[in-house]
């Protein structure tokens, strides 16, 4: 009887998902518990909620400043490149450059909103 039980138990174990799946599920559960705990702490503390809102506002402002600085650097780089470009290909290069940044700026704006 023990041999039969062992055989069936081994067959049962082979039909189970790998332990990796269980670890992944456990990680998800732990994340959910942590999120719930953090939400509770923020909800119960007006000062913590306000501090989080301020930090988020500063973060968003810094990202906007970062994108603005990148745009300014691109403008300066383009000016340098165009000043060194022969007149015959300057217009073509300028149109190509503008079309690339038009796409990039569109993507940045989409990410922000």
C-alpha positions in Angstrom: 0.0 0.0 0.0 2.8 2.4 0.7 4.4 1.9 -2.7 1.1 2.5 -4.4 0.6 5.7 -2.3 4.1 6.9 -3.2 3.6 6.2 -6.8 0.3 8.2 -6.9 1.8 11.0 -4.8 4.8 11.3 -7.3 2.3 11.3 -10.2 0.4 14.0 -8.5 3.5 16.1 -7.9 4.5 15.9 -11.6 1.1 17.4 -12.6 1.6 20.4 -10.3 3.0 23.6 -11.7 6.6 24.3 -10.9 7.6 25.9 -7.6 8.6 29.0 -9.6 4.9 29.6 -10.2 4.2 29.4 -6.5 7.0 31.8 -5.7 5.7 34.2 -8.3 2.1 34.0 -6.9 3.5 34.5 -3.4 5.5 37.6 -4.5 2.3 39.0 -6.0 0.4 38.4 -2.8 3.1 40.0 -0.7 3.1 43.0 -3.1 -0.6 43.4 -2.6 -0.3 43.2 1.2 2.4 45.9 1.1 0.4 48.1 -1.2 -2.6 47.8 1.1 -0.5 48.6 4.1 1.0 51.7 2.4 -2.4 52.9 1.2 -3.8 52.5 4.8 -0.8 54.5 6.2 -1.3 57.3 3.7 -5.1 57.4 4.1 -4.8 57.6 7.9 -2.2 60.4 7.9 -3.1 63.7 6.3 0.5 65.0 6.7 1.8 61.9 5.0 -0.7 62.3 2.2 0.3 66.0 1.8 4.0 65.1 1.8 3.4 62.5 -0.9 1.4 64.9 -3.0 4.2 67.5 -2.7 6.9 65.0 -3.6 4.9 63.9 -6.6 4.4 67.5 -7.7 8.1 68.2 -7.4 8.9 65.0 -9.4 6.6 65.9 -12.2 8.0 69.4 -12.3 11.6 68.1 -12.4 10.6 65.7 -15.3 9.1 68.7 -17.2 12.3 70.7 -16.6 14.4 67.7 -17.8 12.5 67.5 -21.0 12.7 71.3 -21.5 16.5 71.1 -20.9 16.8 68.3 -23.5 14.8 70.4 -26.0 17.1 73.4 -25.4 20.2 71.2 -25.8 18.8 69.8 -29.0 18.2 73.3 -30.3 21.7 74.3 -29.5 23.1 71.2 -31.1 21.0 71.7 -34.2 22.2 75.3 -34.4 25.8 74.2 -34.2 25.3 71.5 -36.8 23.5 73.8 -39.2 26.1 76.5 -38.9 28.7 74.0 -40.0 26.6 72.6 -42.8 27.0 73.8 -46.4 24.1 75.9 -47.6 23.2 73.5 -50.4 22.1 70.8 -47.9 21.1 73.0 -45.0 17.4 73.1 -45.9 17.2 69.4 -46.4 19.0 68.7 -43.1 16.8 71.2 -41.2 13.6 69.5 -42.5 14.9 66.0 -41.6 15.9 67.3 -38.1 12.6 68.9 -37.5 10.6 65.8 -38.5 12.7 63.7 -36.1 12.1 66.0 -33.1 8.5 66.5 -34.0 8.0 62.8 -33.4 10.1 62.8 -30.2 8.3 65.8 -28.7 4.9 64.1 -29.5 6.0 61.0 -27.6 7.2 63.1 -24.6 3.9 64.9 -24.5 2.0 61.6 -24.7 4.0 60.3 -21.8 3.2 63.3 -19.7 -0.5 63.2 -20.2 
